[in-house]
């Protein structure tokens, strides 16, 4: 623990160390911390450095807390520990009697910061947070950050005026109560959750079953779903016009899905839903489990859609429509669960954009693939032969298709209907 005193605070610290023995000061410090951590003990003697040139006085302390983690009374598998910005109590503890007729004097000026860095033994689920409060007489700032197994808690309090008007004192009390609520942080360690998350085989099993099932599904669709096209291959058109935009979107989608999987390893490994089952939240855990399966099936199904699309198979319009429709429904459902079923969840900046894109894509491309004559003339190739009436010359040319055989599509490796 390192405390740096500046200005008048440095002068007070010098006076304290000049008028008292270091051992006596050490005992007083231990008593102060012992109110929160009864098992605290000294690791090294207290050290101090006096820099009169910079007018700073630095005190360094090292302690060990044997019983830092405490088991919950109602659950022996759950342990908690709480850390406090104790040094701020002298500024945030105020008289709560709000009926004043005279101004309230403040300890002015004050610019005090309390920073804690907690090295955690393993990766921890920490929600970063920030609290700001600005008044003309005082300010308060608190930030919770997490990086590389280190939890950092930064608190700053300033006083910018010598007093508070009597009419503002009630607000002053309420503000300082809120500040005090943000000077502590509790860590929780649940043995059941950690044990569930450490088991990797359930998530791997679900992933393998999802991969195997989705491959079986797409193979069945590829070879068995072979609908009768609206036109023969004699009048087939190339992928052009609006279909070029669709092709670009379909080619980009696998990379976006793969990136999403990489960014959410706990979702794809099954760690998240296993932890939720251990926490007693089976509803949300089941949803996350289905989301893992859906993500795997979606990327395999997308590969099928790409193959059928570029082969201009007659099944492509229906398969692509299903892809856009299911993607839209899944995005809406995911947004609903995130906003209404997950406590304390906040929407990420890009979440609404993803939802809007999914809805627009489904609203535009599903009708297009089912109503466009250009689509019907493009996706005409099949694996099996079908009896199709040859369109009249007028019909063949109604979409602007030329009679010149040179611009008709070549069959891409499938049997002509």
Buried (B, 14 or more C-beta within 10 A) or exposed (E): EEBBBBEEBBEEBBEBBEEEEEEEBBEEBBEEBBEEBEEBEBEEEBEBEBEEEEBBBBBBBEBEBEEBEEBEEEEEBBBEBEBBBBBBEEBBEBEEEEEBEEBBEBEEEBEBBBEBEBEBEEEBEBEEEEBEBEBEBBBBBBBBBBEEEEBBBBBBBBBBBEBBBBEBBBBBBEBBEEBBEBBEBEBEBBBBBEEBBEEEEBBEEBBEEBBEBBBEBBEEBBEEBBEEBBBBBBBBBBBEEBBEEBBEBBEEBBEEBEEBBEEBEBBBBBBBBBBBBBBEBEEBBEBBBBBBBBBBBBBBBBBBBBBBBBBBBBBBBBBBBBBBBBBBEBBBBBBEBBEEEEEEEEEEEEBEEBBEBBEEBBEBBBEBBEEBBBBBBBBBBBBEEBEBEEBEEEBBEEBEBEEEEEEBBEBEEBEEB
